[in-house]
């Protein structure tokens, strides 16, 4: 199936989730990540502001900020994605594509200096490939971090498929967490 068709189907499925289904699944996904060694050991992490019924990240952000971790969110800039610090959740405002982001005056970090990067997506496969919204922001920003054990995808279980048609620039994730399971991708080759 083409990425375009898969994107359309998955976005439609996600749109049809009831608020209760989304809330329950998001809670379970976030709880699994909070209990993971990767999260427990992280001092700096990148989260995302959910859009279009993506898995919520509020619990993760709240826990991270309360526990003294540094939290960063992606911000679309001229050069691609940059990762700006969140000092308090209440300071977020709408930026590019209507996505909540920190004020531009907040500090920026490079992906190399972050312990954990939570990656959203439209679909993922068992090898760790990802289909996003088609703009390539995450692929460009995170290619250097591929295979380092810190790229974690969170998605609803129906977003996990057997195989995705990939291109060389597509970034692979190291771990996938759904409301039903944790998948350590099978690396081909």
N, C-alpha and C positions, 0 to 999 in steps of 0.2 A: 504494500500500500504506500502511496506517495506521502511525503511529509505534509503536503497541503491538505490532502484528504484526511489524514490522521488528525491533524490539528483541528480541522472543522468538526470531526466526529467527537473528539475528546472535549473540546470547548462546549459543544452542545450538551454532552453528558454532564459536565461540571455545572453548567447553567441550570440543569434540571434538578440538581440536588436541593432538597428542602433545607431551610436554615437549621433545622434540628439535626439532619443528617450531616451537614457540613460541620456544625459545631461539635457534635460527638466524635466524628472522625478526626477533626483537627485536634481536639483535646487528646485523643489516644496517640496520635502521631507525635505531638509535642511531648507528651509524657514519656514515650519511648526514647526520644532524643535526650530529654533531660536526664534519664537514667543511664545513658550510654557513657562509656569511659571517655569517648572523644569529647563530649560536652563537659563532663566533670573536670577534665584536664585543661580545658580551654580558658585562656585568660583574655584573648581578643577574638571576637567572632563577627562574622558578617551574617546578617539576617536579611530579610526582604520585607517590603510592605505589600501585603496581598492585594491582588486585583482580580476581577472576574471570577469570584468564588474559589480562589486558590486556597490551599491549606492556610489557616490562620497562623500567625506567628506571635500573637500578643503574649501568650504564656511564656514563651521563650524569652522575649524581650524583657518582660517584667522580672522574671527570675534572674536573668543575666545582669540587669541593672541593679537589682536589690543585692545581689551577691558580689558586687564590685567588679564585674567583668566589664571590659570595654566593648561596646556594641557599635557596629558600623552598618550603614545601609548603602546600597548602590544608588548613585545619582547619575543620570545621563548628562554628560558634558560633551563639548565639541570633540574631544579626543576619544570618546567612548564612555565606558563606565568608570567612575571613581567611587571610592568608598569613604563616606564621611561619617564621623562619630555622632552618635545619638547620646546627648547628655541627659535628656529626659523625654519620655514619650510624648508629653504634651506640647513639645516644641516643634513637632513635625508639621509640615505644610505641603500642599499639593505642588508637584513639580511636573516634569515631562510626563505625558500620557496620563495625567491625573493621579500619579503615584505619590504617596506620602514620602517625604524626604526631610533630612535635617537641614537647618539653616546653612547657607553657604559659608558662614564664618567659622563653622566647626572644623576641627582638624581632619586630615585625610590620612589614610593608611594604604600601603600597597598590599596586594594579596599575599606576597611572600612573607609578610610579617604577621599574618593572621593564623590562628590555630585551627579554626573551623569556619567553613563557608557553607551556609545553607543555601542550596540552589533550587529555585522554583522551576517548574516546567509544565508543559502540556502533556507530554508522554515520556516514558522511560522504558528501556528494555533490560533484559536480564544480564546483558553485557555492560550496562552502565551508560549506554548512549541516551541522548536526550533530544527531544523536540521542544523548542521554545516557541516564541511568538513569531520567529522568522527574521528578526532584525540582526541577530548575531552578536548582541552586546556581551552576553555572558561568555560565548565562545572566544571572542577576542580578549576579554579581560582575564579569563581564567586558564587559558591554554598552558601557561607556564606552571600551573599548579596541578595539572593532571597527573594522577598516579602517586601523589604525595600523601594520600590517606586523609585528606581534610575536606574533600568536596562531598557533601551529603545532600542528597535529593530527598525532598519530602513531597509526597503525593498521595492521592486517594488510590486505593488498591486497583480500581478499574483502569487507572492511568498507566499501569505496569503491563507491558505487552512482551511477547516472546522475542520479537526482533524489529528493529527500526532500520530503514535504509539510511546509511550514513555517508557523510562526506568527510574528507580529510581534516577540515577545520573544526568539526564538531568535537566539543569537549566531553569526555567521559567522566562520570562521577564514581566515587569510591564506595559509596554506601547509599542504599535507598531505603527509606522508612515509609511504610504505609500504616494504616490503622490495623492491618491484619498481620503484617510480617516485616521483618528486617531482611534485606537482601544484600549480600556481598556479591557484587557482579562477577560473573564468570568472564574472565579475560580470554578472548580468542587468540590463537596464534601460539 
